[in-house]
Amino acid sequence: MYIAAGAVLFILLISLIASASSPLSPWKLGGSLLVKLAVGAFFLFLLNSFGGDHGIHVPINLITSAVAGVLGIAGVAALAVIQIWIIG
């Protein structure tokens, strides 16, 4: 129930941010950064959901969300590798 409501809220938030007006305004840049942070947090949530059975847990915070949001799936994979091999 809560996951479905969170997914709907996430889609509505992305739609709202994506409808910013001019292409070079600070609002557009800030909205783009917020969308990337939200997508990164969502990717990390998925990693933690499916990787929990295998002992993979990457904390979701501002830095890890930014890495995952900017680099995409490659960033999530890099964070997982760092978590497994470097941090232990």
PDB file with one MODEL, atoms N, CA, C and O in Angstrom:
MODEL        1
ATOM      1  N   MET A   1       0.830  -1.190   0.000  1.00  0.00           N
ATOM      2  CA  MET A   1       0.000   0.000   0.000  1.00  0.00           C
ATOM      3  C   MET A   1       0.872   1.250   0.000  1.00  0.00           C
ATOM      4  O   MET A   1       0.677   2.151  -0.816  1.00  0.00           O
ATOM      5  N   TYR A   2       1.843   1.302   0.926  1.00  0.00           N
ATOM      6  CA  TYR A   2       2.687   2.479   1.023  1.00  0.00           C
ATOM      7  C   TYR A   2       3.631   2.604  -0.170  1.00  0.00           C
ATOM      8  O   TYR A   2       3.967   3.716  -0.578  1.00  0.00           O
ATOM      9  N   ILE A   3       4.060   1.480  -0.731  1.00  0.00           N
ATOM     10  CA  ILE A   3       4.955   1.515  -1.882  1.00  0.00           C
ATOM     11  C   ILE A   3       4.222   2.073  -3.093  1.00  0.00           C
ATOM     12  O   ILE A   3       4.789   2.867  -3.843  1.00  0.00           O
ATOM     13  N   ALA A   4       2.972   1.671  -3.295  1.00  0.00           N
ATOM     14  CA  ALA A   4       2.197   2.179  -4.421  1.00  0.00           C
ATOM     15  C   ALA A   4       1.941   3.679  -4.266  1.00  0.00           C
ATOM     16  O   ALA A   4       2.038   4.427  -5.238  1.00  0.00           O
ATOM     17  N   ALA A   5       1.620   4.115  -3.061  1.00  0.00           N
ATOM     18  CA  ALA A   5       1.395   5.541  -2.835  1.00  0.00           C
ATOM     19  C   ALA A   5       2.681   6.332  -3.033  1.00  0.00           C
ATOM     20  O   ALA A   5       2.656   7.444  -3.561  1.00  0.00           O
ATOM     21  N   GLY A   6       3.806   5.760  -2.609  1.00  0.00           N
ATOM     22  CA  GLY A   6       5.095   6.418  -2.823  1.00  0.00           C
ATOM     23  C   GLY A   6       5.444   6.507  -4.287  1.00  0.00           C
ATOM     24  O   GLY A   6       5.994   7.515  -4.731  1.00  0.00           O
ATOM     25  N   ALA A   7       5.134   5.464  -5.053  1.00  0.00           N
ATOM     26  CA  ALA A   7       5.416   5.484  -6.494  1.00  0.00           C
ATOM     27  C   ALA A   7       4.567   6.533  -7.194  1.00  0.00           C
ATOM     28  O   ALA A   7       5.065   7.241  -8.069  1.00  0.00           O
ATOM     29  N   VAL A   8       3.307   6.646  -6.831  1.00  0.00           N
ATOM     30  CA  VAL A   8       2.436   7.660  -7.431  1.00  0.00           C
ATOM     31  C   VAL A   8       2.927   9.058  -7.062  1.00  0.00           C
ATOM     32  O   VAL A   8       2.970   9.940  -7.919  1.00  0.00           O
ATOM     33  N   LEU A   9       3.293   9.268  -5.817  1.00  0.00           N
ATOM     34  CA  LEU A   9       3.815  10.560  -5.388  1.00  0.00           C
ATOM     35  C   LEU A   9       5.113  10.892  -6.107  1.00  0.00           C
ATOM     36  O   LEU A   9       5.341  12.045  -6.474  1.00  0.00           O
ATOM     37  N   PHE A  10       5.963   9.898  -6.310  1.00  0.00           N
ATOM     38  CA  PHE A  10       7.219  10.084  -7.025  1.00  0.00           C
ATOM     39  C   PHE A  10       6.959  10.510  -8.470  1.00  0.00           C
ATOM     40  O   PHE A  10       7.613  11.428  -8.965  1.00  0.00           O
ATOM     41  N   ILE A  11       6.028   9.866  -9.144  1.00  0.00           N
ATOM     42  CA  ILE A  11       5.704  10.213 -10.531  1.00  0.00           C
ATOM     43  C   ILE A  11       5.095  11.607 -10.603  1.00  0.00           C
ATOM     44  O   ILE A  11       5.417  12.368 -11.516  1.00  0.00           O
ATOM     45  N   LEU A  12       4.234  11.954  -9.673  1.00  0.00           N
ATOM     46  CA  LEU A  12       3.660  13.298  -9.659  1.00  0.00           C
ATOM     47  C   LEU A  12       4.719  14.364  -9.403  1.00  0.00           C
ATOM     48  O   LEU A  12       4.674  15.437 -10.004  1.00  0.00           O
ATOM     49  N   LEU A  13       5.663  14.083  -8.526  1.00  0.00           N
ATOM     50  CA  LEU A  13       6.736  15.032  -8.241  1.00  0.00           C
ATOM     51  C   LEU A  13       7.609  15.238  -9.463  1.00  0.00           C
ATOM     52  O   LEU A  13       7.980  16.372  -9.766  1.00  0.00           O
ATOM     53  N   ILE A  14       7.942  14.180 -10.165  1.00  0.00           N
ATOM     54  CA  ILE A  14       8.751  14.307 -11.379  1.00  0.00           C
ATOM     55  C   ILE A  14       7.989  15.080 -12.442  1.00  0.00           C
ATOM     56  O   ILE A  14       8.576  15.911 -13.135  1.00  0.00           O
ATOM     57  N   SER A  15       6.701  14.825 -12.582  1.00  0.00           N
ATOM     58  CA  SER A  15       5.902  15.557 -13.565  1.00  0.00           C
ATOM     59  C   SER A  15       5.839  17.045 -13.234  1.00  0.00           C
ATOM     60  O   SER A  15       5.906  17.888 -14.129  1.00  0.00           O
ATOM     61  N   LEU A  16       5.712  17.360 -11.970  1.00  0.00           N
ATOM     62  CA  LEU A  16       5.657  18.753 -11.556  1.00  0.00           C
ATOM     63  C   LEU A  16       6.982  19.464 -11.800  1.00  0.00           C
ATOM     64  O   LEU A  16       7.003  20.593 -12.289  1.00  0.00           O
ATOM     65  N   ILE A  17       8.064  18.818 -11.467  1.00  0.00           N
ATOM     66  CA  ILE A  17       9.382  19.419 -11.653  1.00  0.00           C
ATOM     67  C   ILE A  17       9.727  19.519 -13.133  1.00  0.00           C
ATOM     68  O   ILE A  17      10.361  20.487 -13.555  1.00  0.00           O
ATOM     69  N   ALA A  18       9.320  18.537 -13.923  1.00  0.00           N
ATOM     70  CA  ALA A  18       9.634  18.541 -15.355  1.00  0.00           C
ATOM     71  C   ALA A  18       8.885  19.628 -16.104  1.00  0.00           C
ATOM     72  O   ALA A  18       9.258  19.963 -17.228  1.00  0.00           O
ATOM     73  N   SER A  19       7.845  20.184 -15.514  1.00  0.00           N
ATOM     74  CA  SER A  19       7.066  21.202 -16.201  1.00  0.00           C
ATOM     75  C   SER A  19       7.548  22.619 -15.886  1.00  0.00           C
ATOM     76  O   SER A  19       6.785  23.574 -16.028  1.00  0.00           O
ATOM     77  N   ALA A  20       8.788  22.762 -15.467  1.00  0.00           N
ATOM     78  CA  ALA A  20       9.356  24.089 -15.202  1.00  0.00           C
ATOM     79  C   ALA A  20       9.419  24.883 -16.508  1.00  0.00           C
ATOM     80  O   ALA A  20       9.501  24.294 -17.586  1.00  0.00           O
ATOM     81  N   SER A  21       9.382  26.206 -16.421  1.00  0.00           N
ATOM     82  CA  SER A  21       9.165  27.039 -17.605  1.00  0.00           C
ATOM     83  C   SER A  21      10.378  27.187 -18.517  1.00  0.00           C
ATOM     84  O   SER A  21      10.506  26.419 -19.471  1.00  0.00           O
ATOM     85  N   SER A  22      11.260  28.127 -18.270  1.00  0.00           N
ATOM     86  CA  SER A  22      12.313  28.412 -19.245  1.00  0.00           C
ATOM     87  C   SER A  22      13.502  27.467 -19.073  1.00  0.00           C
ATOM     88  O   SER A  22      13.749  26.976 -17.972  1.00  0.00           O
ATOM     89  N   PRO A  23      14.248  27.209 -20.172  1.00  0.00           N
ATOM     90  CA  PRO A  23      15.290  26.190 -20.112  1.00  0.00           C
ATOM     91  C   PRO A  23      16.528  26.570 -19.303  1.00  0.00           C
ATOM     92  O   PRO A  23      17.244  25.672 -18.859  1.00  0.00           O
ATOM     93  N   LEU A  24      16.811  27.840 -19.091  1.00  0.00           N
ATOM     94  CA  LEU A  24      18.040  28.232 -18.397  1.00  0.00           C
ATOM     95  C   LEU A  24      17.791  28.902 -17.049  1.00  0.00           C
ATOM     96  O   LEU A  24      18.702  29.510 -16.486  1.00  0.00           O
ATOM     97  N   SER A  25      16.598  28.802 -16.538  1.00  0.00           N
ATOM     98  CA  SER A  25      16.310  29.460 -15.270  1.00  0.00           C
ATOM     99  C   SER A  25      16.897  28.675 -14.106  1.00  0.00           C
ATOM    100  O   SER A  25      17.107  27.466 -14.214  1.00  0.00           O
ATOM    101  N   PRO A  26      17.161  29.347 -13.001  1.00  0.00           N
ATOM    102  CA  PRO A  26      17.647  28.632 -11.814  1.00  0.00           C
ATOM    103  C   PRO A  26      16.636  27.609 -11.300  1.00  0.00           C
ATOM    104  O   PRO A  26      17.017  26.599 -10.709  1.00  0.00           O
ATOM    105  N   TRP A  27      15.364  27.867 -11.523  1.00  0.00           N
ATOM    106  CA  TRP A  27      14.342  26.917 -11.102  1.00  0.00           C
ATOM    107  C   TRP A  27      14.458  25.624 -11.896  1.00  0.00           C
ATOM    108  O   TRP A  27      14.283  24.532 -11.356  1.00  0.00           O
ATOM    109  N   LYS A  28      14.755  25.761 -13.185  1.00  0.00           N
ATOM    110  CA  LYS A  28      14.913  24.574 -14.027  1.00  0.00           C
ATOM    111  C   LYS A  28      16.136  23.765 -13.587  1.00  0.00           C
ATOM    112  O   LYS A  28      16.077  22.538 -13.508  1.00  0.00           O
ATOM    113  N   LEU A  29      17.232  24.450 -13.303  1.00  0.00           N
ATOM    114  CA  LEU A  29      18.440  23.768 -12.846  1.00  0.00           C
ATOM    115  C   LEU A  29      18.212  23.086 -11.501  1.00  0.00           C
ATOM    116  O   LEU A  29      18.596  21.933 -11.301  1.00  0.00           O
ATOM    117  N   GLY A  30      17.582  23.815 -10.587  1.00  0.00           N
ATOM    118  CA  GLY A  30      17.288  23.224  -9.275  1.00  0.00           C
ATOM    119  C   GLY A  30      16.338  22.050  -9.378  1.00  0.00           C
ATOM    120  O   GLY A  30      16.494  21.051  -8.675  1.00  0.00           O
ATOM    121  N   GLY A  31      15.351  22.170 -10.255  1.00  0.00           N
ATOM    122  CA  GLY A  31      14.416  21.069 -10.470  1.00  0.00           C
ATOM    123  C   GLY A  31      15.104  19.854 -11.055  1.00  0.00           C
ATOM    124  O   GLY A  31      14.819  18.719 -10.673  1.00  0.00           O
ATOM    125  N   SER A  32      16.011  20.100 -11.983  1.00  0.00           N
ATOM    126  CA  SER A  32      16.769  18.996 -12.583  1.00  0.00           C
ATOM    127  C   SER A  32      17.617  18.290 -11.532  1.00  0.00           C
ATOM    128  O   SER A  32      17.687  17.061 -11.516  1.00  0.00           O
ATOM    129  N   LEU A  33      18.253  19.048 -10.665  1.00  0.00           N
ATOM    130  CA  LEU A  33      19.058  18.439  -9.601  1.00  0.00           C
ATOM    131  C   LEU A  33      18.190  17.655  -8.620  1.00  0.00           C
ATOM    132  O   LEU A  33      18.580  16.583  -8.158  1.00  0.00           O
ATOM    133  N   LEU A  34      17.022  18.190  -8.306  1.00  0.00           N
ATOM    134  CA  LEU A  34      16.120  17.471  -7.402  1.00  0.00           C
ATOM    135  C   LEU A  34      15.627  16.172  -8.024  1.00  0.00           C
ATOM    136  O   LEU A  34      15.491  15.157  -7.340  1.00  0.00           O
ATOM    137  N   VAL A  35      15.358  16.211  -9.328  1.00  0.00           N
ATOM    138  CA  VAL A  35      14.916  14.995 -10.003  1.00  0.00           C
ATOM    139  C   VAL A  35      16.033  13.963  -9.989  1.00  0.00           C
ATOM    140  O   VAL A  35      15.780  12.782  -9.751  1.00  0.00           O
ATOM    141  N   LYS A  36      17.268  14.393 -10.242  1.00  0.00           N
ATOM    142  CA  LYS A  36      18.391  13.454 -10.225  1.00  0.00           C
ATOM    143  C   LYS A  36      18.604  12.866  -8.834  1.00  0.00           C
ATOM    144  O   LYS A  36      18.907  11.680  -8.704  1.00  0.00           O
ATOM    145  N   LEU A  37      18.449  13.679  -7.803  1.00  0.00           N
ATOM    146  CA  LEU A  37      18.567  13.158  -6.439  1.00  0.00           C
ATOM    147  C   LEU A  37      17.462  12.147  -6.130  1.00  0.00           C
ATOM    148  O   LEU A  37      17.710  11.114  -5.509  1.00  0.00           O
ATOM    149  N   ALA A  38      16.247  12.455  -6.570  1.00  0.00           N
ATOM    150  CA  ALA A  38      15.125  11.545  -6.315  1.00  0.00           C
ATOM    151  C   ALA A  38      15.301  10.233  -7.076  1.00  0.00           C
ATOM    152  O   ALA A  38      15.029   9.160  -6.537  1.00  0.00           O
ATOM    153  N   VAL A  39      15.753  10.317  -8.322  1.00  0.00           N
ATOM    154  CA  VAL A  39      15.977   9.099  -9.099  1.00  0.00           C
ATOM    155  C   VAL A  39      17.108   8.283  -8.487  1.00  0.00           C
ATOM    156  O   VAL A  39      17.021   7.056  -8.424  1.00  0.00           O
ATOM    157  N   GLY A  40      18.167   8.949  -8.035  1.00  0.00           N
ATOM    158  CA  GLY A  40      19.261   8.242  -7.380  1.00  0.00           C
ATOM    159  C   GLY A  40      18.809   7.543  -6.118  1.00  0.00           C
ATOM    160  O   GLY A  40      19.200   6.403  -5.864  1.00  0.00           O
ATOM    161  N   ALA A  41      17.989   8.210  -5.322  1.00  0.00           N
ATOM    162  CA  ALA A  41      17.464   7.587  -4.103  1.00  0.00           C
ATOM    163  C   ALA A  41      16.578   6.398  -4.442  1.00  0.00           C
ATOM    164  O   ALA A  41      16.589   5.388  -3.738  1.00  0.00           O
ATOM    165  N   PHE A  42      15.809   6.517  -5.522  1.00  0.00           N
ATOM    166  CA  PHE A  42      14.950   5.407  -5.950  1.00  0.00           C
ATOM    167  C   PHE A  42      15.787   4.220  -6.401  1.00  0.00           C
ATOM    168  O   PHE A  42      15.472   3.080  -6.058  1.00  0.00           O
ATOM    169  N   PHE A  43      16.861   4.469  -7.173  1.00  0.00           N
ATOM    170  CA  PHE A  43      17.761   3.389  -7.588  1.00  0.00           C
ATOM    171  C   PHE A  43      18.393   2.712  -6.371  1.00  0.00           C
ATOM    172  O   PHE A  43      18.507   1.487  -6.332  1.00  0.00           O
ATOM    173  N   LEU A  44      18.800   3.502  -5.385  1.00  0.00           N
ATOM    174  CA  LEU A  44      19.390   2.914  -4.180  1.00  0.00           C
ATOM    175  C   LEU A  44      18.365   2.116  -3.387  1.00  0.00           C
ATOM    176  O   LEU A  44      18.689   1.087  -2.794  1.00  0.00           O
ATOM    177  N   PHE A  45      17.130   2.596  -3.381  1.00  0.00           N
ATOM    178  CA  PHE A  45      16.062   1.850  -2.724  1.00  0.00           C
ATOM    179  C   PHE A  45      15.877   0.483  -3.384  1.00  0.00           C
ATOM    180  O   PHE A  45      15.736  -0.535  -2.707  1.00  0.00           O
ATOM    181  N   LEU A  46      15.881   0.483  -4.723  1.00  0.00           N
ATOM    182  CA  LEU A  46      15.753  -0.791  -5.436  1.00  0.00           C
ATOM    183  C   LEU A  46      16.937  -1.709  -5.152  1.00  0.00           C
ATOM    184  O   LEU A  46      16.762  -2.912  -4.961  1.00  0.00           O
ATOM    185  N   LEU A  47      18.146  -1.140  -5.126  1.00  0.00           N
ATOM    186  CA  LEU A  47      19.330  -1.942  -4.814  1.00  0.00           C
ATOM    187  C   LEU A  47      19.219  -2.544  -3.424  1.00  0.00           C
ATOM    188  O   LEU A  47      19.507  -3.726  -3.235  1.00  0.00           O
ATOM    189  N   ASN A  48      18.808  -1.749  -2.458  1.00  0.00           N
ATOM    190  CA  ASN A  48      18.683  -2.253  -1.089  1.00  0.00           C
ATOM    191  C   ASN A  48      17.560  -3.277  -0.970  1.00  0.00           C
ATOM    192  O   ASN A  48      17.660  -4.214  -0.179  1.00  0.00           O
ATOM    193  N   SER A  49      16.490  -3.108  -1.749  1.00  0.00           N
ATOM    194  CA  SER A  49      15.377  -4.050  -1.696  1.00  0.00           C
ATOM    195  C   SER A  49      15.770  -5.415  -2.242  1.00  0.00           C
ATOM    196  O   SER A  49      15.490  -6.446  -1.632  1.00  0.00           O
ATOM    197  N   PHE A  50      16.427  -5.407  -3.409  1.00  0.00           N
ATOM    198  CA  PHE A  50      16.773  -6.670  -4.042  1.00  0.00           C
ATOM    199  C   PHE A  50      18.122  -7.205  -3.590  1.00  0.00           C
ATOM    200  O   PHE A  50      18.356  -8.411  -3.664  1.00  0.00           O
ATOM    201  N   GLY A  51      19.008  -6.348  -3.128  1.00  0.00           N
ATOM    202  CA  GLY A  51      20.330  -6.789  -2.704  1.00  0.00           C
ATOM    203  C   GLY A  51      20.399  -7.189  -1.250  1.00  0.00           C
ATOM    204  O   GLY A  51      21.417  -7.717  -0.804  1.00  0.00           O
ATOM    205  N   GLY A  52      19.343  -6.952  -0.504  1.00  0.00           N
ATOM    206  CA  GLY A  52      19.338  -7.298   0.911  1.00  0.00           C
ATOM    207  C   GLY A  52      19.509  -8.780   1.165  1.00  0.00           C
ATOM    208  O   GLY A  52      20.097  -9.174   2.173  1.00  0.00           O
ATOM    209  N   ASP A  53      19.004  -9.604   0.267  1.00  0.00           N
ATOM    210  CA  ASP A  53      19.159 -11.052   0.418  1.00  0.00           C
ATOM    211  C   ASP A  53      20.602 -11.495   0.235  1.00  0.00           C
ATOM    212  O   ASP A  53      20.994 -12.563   0.707  1.00  0.00           O
ATOM    213  N   HIS A  54      21.390 -10.676  -0.449  1.00  0.00           N
ATOM    214  CA  HIS A  54      22.784 -11.017  -0.737  1.00  0.00           C
ATOM    215  C   HIS A  54      23.773 -10.227   0.112  1.00  0.00           C
ATOM    216  O   HIS A  54      24.978 -10.277  -0.135  1.00  0.00           O
ATOM    217  N   GLY A  55      23.285  -9.512   1.092  1.00  0.00           N
ATOM    218  CA  GLY A  55      24.156  -8.770   1.997  1.00  0.00           C
ATOM    219  C   GLY A  55      24.619  -7.428   1.471  1.00  0.00           C
ATOM    220  O   GLY A  55      25.596  -6.875   1.976  1.00  0.00           O
ATOM    221  N   ILE A  56      23.944  -6.892   0.471  1.00  0.00           N
ATOM    222  CA  ILE A  56      24.310  -5.586  -0.076  1.00  0.00           C
ATOM    223  C   ILE A  56      23.367  -4.542   0.499  1.00  0.00           C
ATOM    224  O   ILE A  56      22.150  -4.634   0.339  1.00  0.00           O
ATOM    225  N   HIS A  57      23.935  -3.554   1.166  1.00  0.00           N
ATOM    226  CA  HIS A  57      23.150  -2.448   1.697  1.00  0.00           C
ATOM    227  C   HIS A  57      23.974  -1.171   1.558  1.00  0.00           C
ATOM    228  O   HIS A  57      25.024  -1.030   2.185  1.00  0.00           O
ATOM    229  N   VAL A  58      23.493  -0.252   0.740  1.00  0.00           N
ATOM    230  CA  VAL A  58      24.130   1.049   0.564  1.00  0.00           C
ATOM    231  C   VAL A  58      23.207   2.071   1.222  1.00  0.00           C
ATOM    232  O   VAL A  58      22.034   2.159   0.858  1.00  0.00           O
ATOM    233  N   PRO A  59      23.709   2.842   2.178  1.00  0.00           N
ATOM    234  CA  PRO A  59      22.840   3.819   2.837  1.00  0.00           C
ATOM    235  C   PRO A  59      22.365   4.893   1.860  1.00  0.00           C
ATOM    236  O   PRO A  59      23.100   5.310   0.965  1.00  0.00           O
ATOM    237  N   ILE A  60      21.133   5.324   2.050  1.00  0.00           N
ATOM    238  CA  ILE A  60      20.565   6.363   1.192  1.00  0.00           C
ATOM    239  C   ILE A  60      20.726   7.695   1.914  1.00  0.00           C
ATOM    240  O   ILE A  60      20.039   7.971   2.897  1.00  0.00           O
ATOM    241  N   ASN A  61      21.644   8.517   1.410  1.00  0.00           N
ATOM    242  CA  ASN A  61      21.834   9.866   1.938  1.00  0.00           C
ATOM    243  C   ASN A  61      22.086  10.806   0.764  1.00  0.00           C
ATOM    244  O   ASN A  61      21.988  10.393  -0.392  1.00  0.00           O
ATOM    245  N   LEU A  62      22.406  12.047   1.046  1.00  0.00           N
ATOM    246  CA  LEU A  62      22.552  13.041  -0.011  1.00  0.00           C
ATOM    247  C   LEU A  62      23.693  12.704  -0.964  1.00  0.00           C
ATOM    248  O   LEU A  62      23.545  12.849  -2.178  1.00  0.00           O
ATOM    249  N   ILE A  63      24.814  12.262  -0.440  1.00  0.00           N
ATOM    250  CA  ILE A  63      25.987  11.985  -1.272  1.00  0.00           C
ATOM    251  C   ILE A  63      25.750  10.757  -2.152  1.00  0.00           C
ATOM    252  O   ILE A  63      25.998  10.803  -3.357  1.00  0.00           O
ATOM    253  N   THR A  64      25.276   9.664  -1.561  1.00  0.00           N
ATOM    254  CA  THR A  64      25.069   8.460  -2.360  1.00  0.00           C
ATOM    255  C   THR A  64      23.944   8.659  -3.374  1.00  0.00           C
ATOM    256  O   THR A  64      24.013   8.126  -4.482  1.00  0.00           O
ATOM    257  N   SER A  65      22.909   9.421  -3.010  1.00  0.00           N
ATOM    258  CA  SER A  65      21.838   9.716  -3.960  1.00  0.00           C
ATOM    259  C   SER A  65      22.349  10.570  -5.114  1.00  0.00           C
ATOM    260  O   SER A  65      21.942  10.373  -6.259  1.00  0.00           O
ATOM    261  N   ALA A  66      23.243  11.522  -4.818  1.00  0.00           N
ATOM    262  CA  ALA A  66      23.804  12.360  -5.876  1.00  0.00           C
ATOM    263  C   ALA A  66      24.669  11.534  -6.822  1.00  0.00           C
ATOM    264  O   ALA A  66      24.593  11.707  -8.039  1.00  0.00           O
ATOM    265  N   VAL A  67      25.486  10.642  -6.276  1.00  0.00           N
ATOM    266  CA  VAL A  67      26.324   9.781  -7.124  1.00  0.00           C
ATOM    267  C   VAL A  67      25.451   8.896  -7.997  1.00  0.00           C
ATOM    268  O   VAL A  67      25.686   8.780  -9.200  1.00  0.00           O
ATOM    269  N   ALA A  68      24.450   8.273  -7.400  1.00  0.00           N
ATOM    270  CA  ALA A  68      23.573   7.385  -8.158  1.00  0.00           C
ATOM    271  C   ALA A  68      22.731   8.160  -9.167  1.00  0.00           C
ATOM    272  O   ALA A  68      22.466   7.656 -10.258  1.00  0.00           O
ATOM    273  N   GLY A  69      22.309   9.368  -8.825  1.00  0.00           N
ATOM    274  CA  GLY A  69      21.488  10.152  -9.735  1.00  0.00           C
ATOM    275  C   GLY A  69      22.258  10.690 -10.915  1.00  0.00           C
ATOM    276  O   GLY A  69      21.745  10.701 -12.034  1.00  0.00           O
ATOM    277  N   VAL A  70      23.480  11.137 -10.692  1.00  0.00           N
ATOM    278  CA  VAL A  70      24.280  11.708 -11.774  1.00  0.00           C
ATOM    279  C   VAL A  70      24.851  10.611 -12.665  1.00  0.00           C
ATOM    280  O   VAL A  70      24.844  10.739 -13.889  1.00  0.00           O
ATOM    281  N   LEU A  71      25.343   9.538 -12.060  1.00  0.00           N
ATOM    282  CA  LEU A  71      25.979   8.482 -12.845  1.00  0.00           C
ATOM    283  C   LEU A  71      25.021   7.383 -13.288  1.00  0.00           C
ATOM    284  O   LEU A  71      25.373   6.569 -14.142  1.00  0.00           O
ATOM    285  N   GLY A  72      23.833   7.347 -12.730  1.00  0.00           N
ATOM    286  CA  GLY A  72      22.847   6.356 -13.147  1.00  0.00           C
ATOM    287  C   GLY A  72      23.149   4.969 -12.602  1.00  0.00           C
ATOM    288  O   GLY A  72      23.620   4.810 -11.475  1.00  0.00           O
ATOM    289  N   ILE A  73      22.866   3.971 -13.431  1.00  0.00           N
ATOM    290  CA  ILE A  73      23.060   2.581 -13.021  1.00  0.00           C
ATOM    291  C   ILE A  73      24.535   2.292 -12.747  1.00  0.00           C
ATOM    292  O   ILE A  73      24.862   1.503 -11.860  1.00  0.00           O
ATOM    293  N   ALA A  74      25.418   2.928 -13.504  1.00  0.00           N
ATOM    294  CA  ALA A  74      26.853   2.742 -13.267  1.00  0.00           C
ATOM    295  C   ALA A  74      27.240   3.256 -11.880  1.00  0.00           C
ATOM    296  O   ALA A  74      28.080   2.649 -11.216  1.00  0.00           O
ATOM    297  N   GLY A  75      26.652   4.344 -11.440  1.00  0.00           N
ATOM    298  CA  GLY A  75      26.915   4.862 -10.108  1.00  0.00           C
ATOM    299  C   GLY A  75      26.407   3.940  -9.020  1.00  0.00           C
ATOM    300  O   GLY A  75      27.059   3.767  -7.990  1.00  0.00           O
ATOM    301  N   VAL A  76      25.255   3.354  -9.241  1.00  0.00           N
ATOM    302  CA  VAL A  76      24.708   2.403  -8.271  1.00  0.00           C
ATOM    303  C   VAL A  76      25.611   1.174  -8.191  1.00  0.00           C
ATOM    304  O   VAL A  76      25.892   0.669  -7.103  1.00  0.00           O
ATOM    305  N   ALA A  77      26.061   0.700  -9.345  1.00  0.00           N
ATOM    306  CA  ALA A  77      26.975  -0.453  -9.353  1.00  0.00           C
ATOM    307  C   ALA A  77      28.287  -0.107  -8.660  1.00  0.00           C
ATOM    308  O   ALA A  77      28.828  -0.923  -7.915  1.00  0.00           O
ATOM    309  N   ALA A  78      28.802   1.101  -8.901  1.00  0.00           N
ATOM    310  CA  ALA A  78      30.048   1.518  -8.253  1.00  0.00           C
ATOM    311  C   ALA A  78      29.867   1.601  -6.730  1.00  0.00           C
ATOM    312  O   ALA A  78      30.746   1.180  -5.978  1.00  0.00           O
ATOM    313  N   LEU A  79      28.756   2.130  -6.288  1.00  0.00           N
ATOM    314  CA  LEU A  79      28.501   2.196  -4.843  1.00  0.00           C
ATOM    315  C   LEU A  79      28.382   0.800  -4.238  1.00  0.00           C
ATOM    316  O   LEU A  79      28.845   0.569  -3.121  1.00  0.00           O
ATOM    317  N   ALA A  80      27.765  -0.132  -4.967  1.00  0.00           N
ATOM    318  CA  ALA A  80      27.652  -1.502  -4.474  1.00  0.00           C
ATOM    319  C   ALA A  80      29.024  -2.159  -4.383  1.00  0.00           C
ATOM    320  O   ALA A  80      29.312  -2.868  -3.419  1.00  0.00           O
ATOM    321  N   VAL A  81      29.875  -1.926  -5.388  1.00  0.00           N
ATOM    322  CA  VAL A  81      31.225  -2.490  -5.377  1.00  0.00           C
ATOM    323  C   VAL A  81      32.038  -1.899  -4.231  1.00  0.00           C
ATOM    324  O   VAL A  81      32.767  -2.615  -3.545  1.00  0.00           O
ATOM    325  N   ILE A  82      31.913  -0.604  -4.030  1.00  0.00           N
ATOM    326  CA  ILE A  82      32.613   0.042  -2.922  1.00  0.00           C
ATOM    327  C   ILE A  82      32.134  -0.533  -1.591  1.00  0.00           C
ATOM    328  O   ILE A  82      32.936  -0.787  -0.692  1.00  0.00           O
ATOM    329  N   GLN A  83      30.830  -0.736  -1.474  1.00  0.00           N
ATOM    330  CA  GLN A  83      30.285  -1.284  -0.239  1.00  0.00           C
ATOM    331  C   GLN A  83      30.789  -2.699   0.021  1.00  0.00           C
ATOM    332  O   GLN A  83      31.087  -3.053   1.162  1.00  0.00           O
ATOM    333  N   ILE A  84      30.884  -3.496  -1.014  1.00  0.00           N
ATOM    334  CA  ILE A  84      31.277  -4.899  -0.836  1.00  0.00           C
ATOM    335  C   ILE A  84      32.798  -5.028  -0.623  1.00  0.00           C
ATOM    336  O   ILE A  84      33.235  -5.676   0.328  1.00  0.00           O
ATOM    337  N   TRP A  85      33.594  -4.419  -1.497  1.00  0.00           N
ATOM    338  CA  TRP A  85      35.029  -4.683  -1.491  1.00  0.00           C
ATOM    339  C   TRP A  85      35.837  -3.751  -0.614  1.00  0.00           C
ATOM    340  O   TRP A  85      36.826  -4.180  -0.020  1.00  0.00           O
ATOM    341  N   ILE A  86      35.452  -2.492  -0.513  1.00  0.00           N
ATOM    342  CA  ILE A  86      36.274  -1.544   0.251  1.00  0.00           C
ATOM    343  C   ILE A  86      35.801  -1.436   1.699  1.00  0.00           C
ATOM    344  O   ILE A  86      36.599  -1.548   2.629  1.00  0.00           O
ATOM    345  N   ILE A  87      34.527  -1.222   1.877  1.00  0.00           N
ATOM    346  CA  ILE A  87      34.000  -1.047   3.240  1.00  0.00           C
ATOM    347  C   ILE A  87      33.869  -2.386   3.935  1.00  0.00           C
ATOM    348  O   ILE A  87      34.134  -2.498   5.132  1.00  0.00           O
ATOM    349  N   GLY A  88      33.466  -3.390   3.200  1.00  0.00           N
ATOM    350  CA  GLY A  88      33.427  -4.738   3.754  1.00  0.00           C
ATOM    351  C   GLY A  88      32.064  -5.149   4.074  1.00  0.00           C
ATOM    352  O   GLY A  88      31.852  -6.264   4.552  1.00  0.00           O
TER     353      GLY A  88
ENDMDL
END
